[in-house]
Amino acid sequence: MEEAPKFQGFPYNPYSIQIDFMNALYRSLNTGGVSMLESPTGTGKTLSIICSALQWVIDRRQQQKSEKRIESDGNCARSGEFGSDDEPDWMRNFVLNKDNHGQDKKTKNKAQVGLGKNNHSKNRERSGDLLFGNMEKDSCKKKGGENFQRMTNGAVELNDNEFLLEEYESDEEGAAGDSTSKRRSSGASLISSSDEEDKDGFDDEEDEEEEEKLKVFFCSRTHSQLSQFIKELQKTVFANEIMAVCLGSRKNFCINEEVLKLGNATRINERCLELQQKKNEVSKIKKIGAGGRTSRTKASSGCPMLRKYKVQKQFKSELSEQGPMDIEDLVQLGRSMKTCPYYGSRSMIPAADLVVLPYQSLLSKSSRESLGLNLKNNIVIIDEAHNLADSLLSMYDSKITLSQLEDLQYHVEKYFERFRNLLGPGNRRYIQTLMVLCRAFLQSLCNEKDANYFLDTGKASEANGASYSSMAINDFLFSLNIDNINLIKLLQYLKESNIMHKVSGYGDKVVSLQKTLAHKGNDEFGEDGSTLSSFRALADMLLSLTNKDGDGRIIISRTREPCSGKQGGYIKYVMLTGEKIFSEILDQAHAVILAGGTLQPIEETRERLFPQLSPDKLLFFSCSHIVPPESILPLTVSRGPSGQPFDFSYSSRSSSPMIQELGLLLCNLVTAVPEGVVVFFSSFDYEGLIYDAWKASGILERIMKKKRVFREPRKNTDVESVLKEYKESIDTLATGDLKQNPSQNGAILFAVVGGKISEGINLSDGMGRCIVMVGLPYPSPSDIELIERIKFIEGLGKSDSKNPSKISVNNEFRSGDAKAGFDILRSCKHRGKEYYENLCMKAVNQSIGRAIRHINDYAAILLVDTRYAYTSDSSKRSFSHPTTKLPEWIKGRLVSTDNYGEVHRMLHQFFRYNKNREKNYE
């Protein structure tokens, strides 16, 4: 029997459930494969993950060293040679260097931060590589000085040769394989060269060796959760023993104020890479002087944060010395040193033992390749994995709008018109193919005659000037008569020819020189971004169309504004199966750990992501909460103060009596509950409806007499300031400063299920003394994408699962009318219906779990709806009872009553008891 591991890195005396969790994680890493570990929010899960995973890494390395030493001693003994300790250092180093010299030579330039691995897959690279790959590699390869503009009388003339494509031939035509290989090998480095050396300042020769070390990749959904992870890591001894690096988006890391002003993440990405391209263009162009000698021009453009090689090296040294740093720390360090923290953090990946990064960077294959992440035999830990399947699939969706298609069509046609006679046959053919595709896609959105086809063959809906339809990939291609186009070759052309940058660059220059608006579609340009953004959207869509017919669905939306009659719409591909995508991670990693506060039901996750794994081979661990039973009061509230039953179902939630009764309930709660109350509504629209109604009826004024009212903002960037003010209001009242409003006893926060506050925000202590969940937040059944997912999931495990639309329901589907959606749900026998219920209850569990954050915390949880209560009609429900899907630590303590007076009495008793207990702790 193996000896239990000792977790000496844990900074405190761990609770028994934390020890159980760490042991389960350690065993999972020993075994390998995939495991699911569930620990309620507020139980120190993050710290347990850190101490167990990193302890395993250290133990594993020591074990490997011991094995190598034993093997080495055995070899020496057999050969009769002296032990290694008897050899001088210079001799051992010489032998090692000699043996590895050939391999080093081969791999010296293999991994450059920012360029990634350049691994090629046939069908699953995202167009992040298609758009940005060439910019980072070879977009600036020109002949002579063609990329310079001529200066005439002090004015800039447009040199069209700058935008002319090099000749392109496909593989079949002869030279594509050789030429693309040549282009790649001579591509420019992404990071700017300095005046001192022509190499990446964020690149070290030892990176190849470091890449081989065992790594832990920890990912979570939001940047704030990653920062929280780093802060927990800093509490442990591992902060001084291992090298950790935190990655993030350009938008979060960028310190170039001119780029940051763009605001939009896509534009920031594009501008950042454009600056690198310009830098490379200037620094890599060679002048041929007398005698054929070449010299490099001075690098005078590009991002100013990437010009100084020495500072970039100093940044890496600082990261190594200072230990784990979160995004804010890295940005602050970058600003103080005037060098880029985004590329600086990426440069540390090869040397890192622990890489902390957002979902997108790890789960998206193209992002992994761009960052150069090697999962082979390493550890992957995915936190907040309760909605992993949907999060993963959404990364592989693609969408292109009507205005983007119009923008593309205009620019490609103008480019072709100008350069037609100068382009070679290969370029002409592919550009004409692009024009055919743009016209076909536009036809599907604009032509009413062809729109009838979609209404006849797909699912369609119409309301408020909008219509929606869905269909399979093959049906979509056949209907537009584009099924004979080789999309794989076209995607290869987009990636290798630099057509995206040539067309958009030519269009931008023409517009800037004309001094006037270039075309009628310019109004939409600001909405959907640049021409490069439009190209990326098209490449994404084309890539999606290379998937198997049953892997996803095409959604077509057509809109027309009532007043102006202006047309809009989009084509969207919705990925439905995640098995193949997730298997690419499972097949590489030694172990994949899915962690979270509410992972159950686990069967749904298994069936959607790794169905090949039998249930008995999936390691699942779950533990209870650390808080004692008396610290939590979960109640179902089925009636309000006046006796009105609470029914927040879709049909009755907006009725005046229901809104009024909910208002009366809160008027009572604000007097009974101390400090902070958080009320969760199903959507921002519903919260707005309730707020306006209460404001008009005077209920809001009554609430404000006892508690200050805050509302969750729609913009995520504004949430932090609202929460700060909310907390300060509660803290001020707790210290007895009641000068402004002596009658107030706290604050109340109106939040939204699925919003930022419900996902990962800690509402500990006074910030969340009472959590009120209004109704059951089922997603709208009128959402056509949701319905397509439900139909697909219903078909999992069946012989016809690859054709999920064969559910017998009425073909009529109207936007805003949930009847058709409910008909589909009722036709589902098992998996589809279960998925719909799980979506709702996972959202509930995430929201109510915000409150209890440590062992001395306490809170009441109110589930306000008759559907939460067990009644004589519960057994007749078409859906399973919602409380069966509550976490065990809540379900075991749940009190159900239809008497509001009893609810009020229990609340008074609960808070009086815990207030006294709190005083005793002090």
C-alpha positions, 0 to 999 in steps of 0.5 A: 500500500502506497504511503499517503503524500504529505502536503507540507506546502499548505500554509495553514492547518488544512481541514479534513475535506481539504486533505481528502481533496488533495489526496484525491487529486494526487491519486488522479495525477498518479493514475493519469487520464481524466478526473472530476473533482468537486469541492463547494465554493468557499472550501479552499479548493484553489489552495488545495489544487495548488498544494496537491498538484505542485507537491506531485510535480516536485515528488515526481521530479525527485523520483525521476532523478533517483531513477536516473541516478540508479540507472546511471550507477548501474551502467557505470558499474557494468562498464567498469568506468569511474563514477560520474563524480570522479570526472571533472566538470569540464569533461562531463560538459564536453561530452554532453555538449558533443552528444547534443550538438547535432540535436541542438543545431536542428532545434535551435530555432524551433520554438520562438515565443509568439510564433508558436509551433507551426504545427499544421492540422487539416481541418481544425486550425482557427483563423487566428492563425489564418489572419495573424499567422502570416503577419507574424511570419512572412507578410513582409517578404518583398523584393527590393524596395517595393514596399516603400512609398515614393516621395514626390514634391513632399507628398506621398503617392500610392505605390500599387506594387506594394499591394501586388501578390506574389505568384501563387500555385497550388500543390497540384500545380507544382511549386506550392509545397516548396515555396510555402516551405521557403516562405515559412523558413524565411519568415520574420520574427514576431518580436521586434529586433533591436538595433543591437541584435537581429533576434527576439529579445524574449528568446533564450537558447535554453528554451528548448531544454526548458520545454522538456520539463514537467509543467502544470497548466491551470486555466479558469474562465476569467482574468479575475479568477486567474489573479485570485489563483496567483494570490493563493499561490503566493501564500505557499512555499511553492511561490519560492520553489517553482517558476510560475507565469500568468498569461492573458489577453492583449487587451488586459496586458497592453500598455501602449496607450495609442493601441488601448484607445481602440477599446475593442479586443479584436482591434487591439489584437490587429493593431498590435500585430500590425505594429510588429509587421511594420517593425519587421518590414523596416528592420528586415529589408536589406539594401544592396550597396556597392560590391553587393554588400548588404546592410540592415536599415535602422528599425524605427517603427513598430511598437515602442514597447518592443524596441529595446532588447536589453530591457526585454531581457531585464523584464525576464530576469525580474519575472524570475526573481520576483516570483509569481505575479498576477496580471496587474503586477505584470502590467505594473512591471511592464509600465515601470520598465517600458516594455511589453508585459504581454510578450514578456509573460509569453517568453517565460512559458518554456522555463515555467513549471506552472502556467496560469492562463484563461480558457481560450488560450488552452482549449482553443487549438489555434491559441495553443499553437500560437502560444507554443504550448506543449501539453505532451505528458503534462498536467492540465487542470481546468477550474470552474468546469461546470459548463466546460462543454458549452464553453469549449464548443462556443470557441469553435462557433463562427459568425459573419455578418451581412455588413462584413460580407458587403465590406469584403465583397467591395474590397475584394472586387476593387482589388481584383479590378485594379490588379487583374492584369498583373496577377498570375493565374493562381491568384486570379482563380482564388480571388474569383472563388472568394468573390463567388463565395461572398456573393453566395453568402450575401444571396442567402441573406438578401435574396427573398427568392432563395430565402424561401428555400431555407424556410422550406428546408430548415427551422425558421422563425419570424417576429419583429422583423427578424427571421431565423433558419437552421440547416446542415452544412451540406444542405447549406452548400448545395443550396448555394451551389458552392458544394464543388469549391475546395474549401481546404485549398482555399483556406490554405491560400488565405493562409499562405498568400497574404491576400488578407493584408494585401486587400485590406491594405490597398483598401485602406490606402485608397480611402486615406488618399481619396479624402472622401468616403470610399463606399456606401457601406462605410457606416457599417464598417465601424460596427463590425471592425476592419476589413481584416476582421471581416476576412477573419470572420470569413476564414472562420466560417470557411473553416467551419464548413469543412467540419463533418455534416453532423458536427454542427448546424448553420444558423441564418438570421435575416433582419430588417429595421422597421423604420428604415427598412435597412437589411441586416443579418448574419450566418453562424455556424454552431458547433455541437460536438466536443468529443473530437476537440477535447480528445486532442487535449486528453490524448496529449496530456498525462492527466486532465483534472476538471475541478469546480464547486458544482460539477454534477451531474457528471454523466452529461459532461462525460457523454459530451466530451469523452464518451469513449471513457466508461463511467467506471473508469472516470475518477469522481470525487466530491466533498461536503462543505466546511461550514456547520449546519447552523451557518446556512439557512436554505429556504423555499419560499412559495408564497409572499407576505399577502399569501400570493403564490410565487410563480415566475414561469415564463407566462406569469412572471411579468404579471403585476400581482407577481411583481408586486408580491415580490416587492412586498417580500423584499420590503420585509427582508430588508428589515429582517436581514442585516448588512447585504442582500443580493437578489438574482433575476433571470435576465437584465431585461427582467431586472429592468422590468421589475425595477421600473415597476417598483419605482413607479409603485413606490416599493423601491422607495420603501426598500431604500429606506432600509438599504441602499440599492445597487444594480449590476451593470451590463458592462463587465468593466463597470462591475468592479466599481459597483461592487466596491461601492456596495461593499463600502456602504455595508462596511460603513454601516458596520462601523456605526457611521449612520450620519447620512441615513440613520434608518439604513441597515445595509445595502441590497444588490440586484444581480443577474444569473449568468452575469459577472457577479454570479460567476466567480465573485466572492460575496463573503461575510456582510456582502452576502448575508442573504441570497434571493433567487427569483424563479428558475432561470431556464434559458429561453426556449425560443433561442434557436441555437439552444434548441439545436443543441438540445436536439443534438444532445437528445440524439447522443448515443443513438444510431442517428445521433449525427442527424439530430434534427429528426425530432418529430415537432412542428416545423414552425418556430417563431422568435419570441414565442416559446411554444415551439421550443417547449414542443421540442423539449416535450418531445425529448425523452431523456438527454435533451430535457436533462440538459435543459434542466441542468443549464438552469440548476447549474446557474442557480447553484453558481449564484447561490454559492457566492455567499458562503466563502469561509468556515465562519461565514453564514448566510440565508438562501431563499429560493422564491418560486412554488416550483422549488417546494415539494407539493402533491403535484410534484410527482406529476411534473414533466421535468425532474424536481429542481431541488434534486439538483442542488448541491448536497451541502444545501439540499441536506439542510433545505427547509420547505414551507408555504407559510411566509410567517414561518419564513420570517420567523426562521430568518429572525432566529437564524440571524440572531443566533449567528450574530451572537456566535459572531460576537463570541468569536471576536 
